[in-house]
Amino acid sequence: MAPSSVSPQFDKVGYWSPNTASIDWCENNYVVTPYIAEFWNSTSSMAILILASMGYFALPKGAPKRHRLTMATFAIIGLGSVLFHGTLRHKMQLLDELPMLYSATVMMFICIETKYGKQGVWLRAVLALWLALTTYIFSTTTGTIQSISFQTNYMLMQFGMIYYLRDFHVERRAIRPNPDVSTLIRSAWRYALSAATVWLVDYNLCIYINGVSPESFFSFNPQFHAWWHLFSCVAVYHLAILIIYYHHDMRNEKPFITKKFGFVPAITFNKTEALYKKKKKQ
């Protein structure tokens, strides 16, 4: 397993032992309860499920199915992550990782059709083949190969979406500037950079931050992977909202950014509502 969360002597045996996932994160196993392998990683995953569910219900009435599917698959990621970190079983790992790829594929589909217009059946066929292939690969491989191949594929999808969003932003900024969108982009970058930082430290420097090994700089584990869940879920949610926004804006449907439930970014077509929310925030 890579990385080894801690030397095995520090990990306890619990209800779901032995671990069969291809990766064991830096949180020491079965410390809080014998029924949850990684307590903080599992419970922090609930933030993904909650935020995605709020985003689903914040979608405008009559929202396209692809937008609802984006939020639905995002929510499934949260549920899968809870099960994966709670059990560290390979099948539960698939419930975490495969929905991440499915959600990213849906958003790439939206970006492609936003940029080039409605495509034929060929695009859906290609993406379906892609999903079938990746599902097979990630379901039948284990260890480092499975972990690296998943991370590589997911990162490529993320970079693809960022490329399209930058293209949309540059084009639309000159036609219909929207300061709220620029604010959302800056916020997404801050959360994404924070998420990447804590993930890389947790992944590569576990022995120095696990709180129990002789080499650890801390007397406690700061649970950086749990923080990654929080930062990354906000960053990905912002990314989804931006993709939905430009899906409408590139069609000159004049969407606006507003806040639902007091703090959740969402799309509206009601200018009065958007202005009211902005003044209320000020």
N, C-alpha and C positions, 0 to 999 in steps of 0.2 A: 504494500500500500504506500502511496506517496501523496502528501507527506505522512510520515508516521507521526501521529498527533503528539505523542510523548513516548518515551521508552515504555514498552508494554508493561513493565513492572509498576507503572503508575496508573494504568487503566484497570478498572474493576470489571468483573464479569457480571452481566445483568440478564434481564429477561430475554432479550433478543440475541444474546451471544450464541455463536461466534459471529463476528462481523463478516459480511460477504461483499460489501460495497468495494468499488475499486479505489476509494479514497477515504481516509479517516482524518478529519480536520483536527485543528489544534486543541479544541476543547477536550479536557479529560473526560473519559467515558464513565457513565453511571455514577457520577459524583453526588448529584442532588437526589435522585431516586433510581432504584434498580429497574424501573419500567421505561425510562427514557434515556437513550444512550447519550445524546448531547442535548442537555436540557436547554441551555441558552440559545443554541443554534436552532433548536426546534421551536421554541416559543417565539423567538424573534421572527420566524418565518410567517407567523400569523399576520404581521404587518403587511406582507405582500397580499395575502388573501383579503384583508380588510380594505386596503387602499384600492385594489382592483375592483372589489365589489362596489365600493362607493363610486368609482369611476364609471362602472356599468350603469348604475342607476342615475348618474349625473348626465348621461348622454342625452342629447336633444330628442324630443319625440320624433318618431319616424326615422331614427338614425339607421343608416345602411347596415345590413347584416354583417358586413365585414368589420365594421367598427364595434359592433356588439361581440363579434367573435374575438376581436383583439383583446377586449377587456375580460372576456370569459376565459380564454386560454391563459391570460395573465393571472387570473384568480386561481386557476388550476395549478399554476407553478407554485403558488403559496401553499396550497394543500399538499402537493407532492413533496415540497421541501420540509414541511412539518413531519411527514411520514418518513422521509429519508433520514433526516437528522435524528429523529426519535428512535429509529431502529438500526440504521447503518446496514440495511439489507440491500442486496443488489437490485431486486425487483422494485423496491421503494425508491432507489436511486434513479431508476428509469422514469418513475412517476414525477420526479423532479426535473430531470434533464430533458426528456423528450418534449414536455410541454414548453420548455424554454425555446427549443428549436421550432416547434409548431407556431408559437406566438410570434417569433421573429420572422418566420416565413410569411405569415399573414400580413405583417407590417411591411415586409418587402414587396409583397403583391400589391398592397395599396400604393406604395411609393412608385412602383413601376407604372401602374395604370394612371396615377396622378401625373407623372411626367410625360408618358407617351400616349395617353388616352386608352380607351377600352381595347383590350387585346382579345384575340381569338381563343379558342379552346386550347390551342397549343401551349399557352402560358400555364394554364391550370394543369395540363398534362405533365409539363416539365416539373412544376413544383410538386405535384403528387408523386412523381417518380423520385424526386429528390427526398421527399419525406419518407417514402418507402425504403429507399436505400439507406438513409441515415438511421432510421428505426432499426433496420436489420443489423447494421454495423454495431450500433450502441447496445443492442440487445444480446449480441453473440460474442462480444469481446469483453475482456476484463483487464484489470491492472492499469499500468501506465499507458498502454496503447489506447485503451478506452478513454481514459481521462484526458490525454493530450488531444486525441482526435475530436472529442466533444468540445473542449475549450477552443481549439483552432477554428472549427466550423462556426461556433457561436460568435466568436470575435469577428470573423469575416462578415457575418450577417450584420452585426452591429456597425461595422465600418461602412458597409454598403448603405445602411439607412442614414448614417451621418452624412455621407456623400450626397445623397439625394436631398436631405433637409437643407444642407448648405446651398445647394443649387436652387431650391425653392426660395430660400430666404433672400438670396442675392437678387433673384428675378423679381420677387414681389415687393421687396423693400423700396424699389424705385417707383413702383406703381401705387402701392397702398401701404405706406409705412404704418407699423403698429408697435408702439413702445412696449405694450404688454407682452408681445411675442418675443421681443429682444430680452426682456426681463426673464421670461420663461427659459430662454436659451441659456442665458448666463447662469441661472439657477441650476439647470440640468447639468451644465459643465462642472459646477462646484460640487454637486453631489456625486457625479461620475468620477471626478478626480479623487474625492475623499474615499469613495468605494474602492477604487483601484489601489489606492495607497494601503488601506488596511488589509485588503485581500492579499496583496503581494507580501506584506510583512507577515501575515498569518501563515501563508503558504510556504515561505522560504526561510523564515527565522523562528519557527515554532520553538525550537530548543531553548531560545533565548528569552521567550516571553510566556512560557507555559506555567510559570509560577511554582513548579515542583522539581525540575531538573537542576542539578548543581550549576549548570551554565546560565540559568535564567536570571535576567536582570530584575525581575519583579518577584515579589512574594505572593502574587496572585495572578490569575490569568485574566487579561483585559478583554477577552472574548471578542477579538477583532473580527472574526467571521460573522458573529451576530451583528456587529456594527455594519458590516458589509451588506447584510440583508436590509437593514434600514436605509442606508445611503443608496444602494443600488435600486431598491424598489421605487424610491422617489425619483431617481434619475430616469429609470425606464418608463415610469408613469408619465413624466414630463415629455419623454420622447414620443410616447403614444399619443399624447394630446397634441403635440406639434404635428405629427403625421396626419391626424384627423383634421386639424386646423387647415393645413395646406391642401388636403384633399378637397375641402370646400373652397378655400381661397383661390386656388388655381382655376376654379370654375367660376370665379367672380360671384360667389354666393354670399360674400360679405359676412363671414363669421367673426365673432368677437370672443375674447378670453374673459371669463368670469370666474367666480368662486362659488362652489356649491358646498353646503354644509359648513360654511364659514371659512374653509381653508383649502378645499380641494379644487385645483384648477380644472376648468371645464369649458366646453364650447357652448356659445349661445348665438342666436341670430337676432336677438333683441338688443338693440343699441342702448335703449333706456336702461335695461337691466344691467348691462355691462358698466355703464357710467355710474349707476347707483352703487354698485358694488365697489367701484374704484373710489368714489367719494367717501363711502362708509369706511373703507380701509384707511383713508387719509385722516 
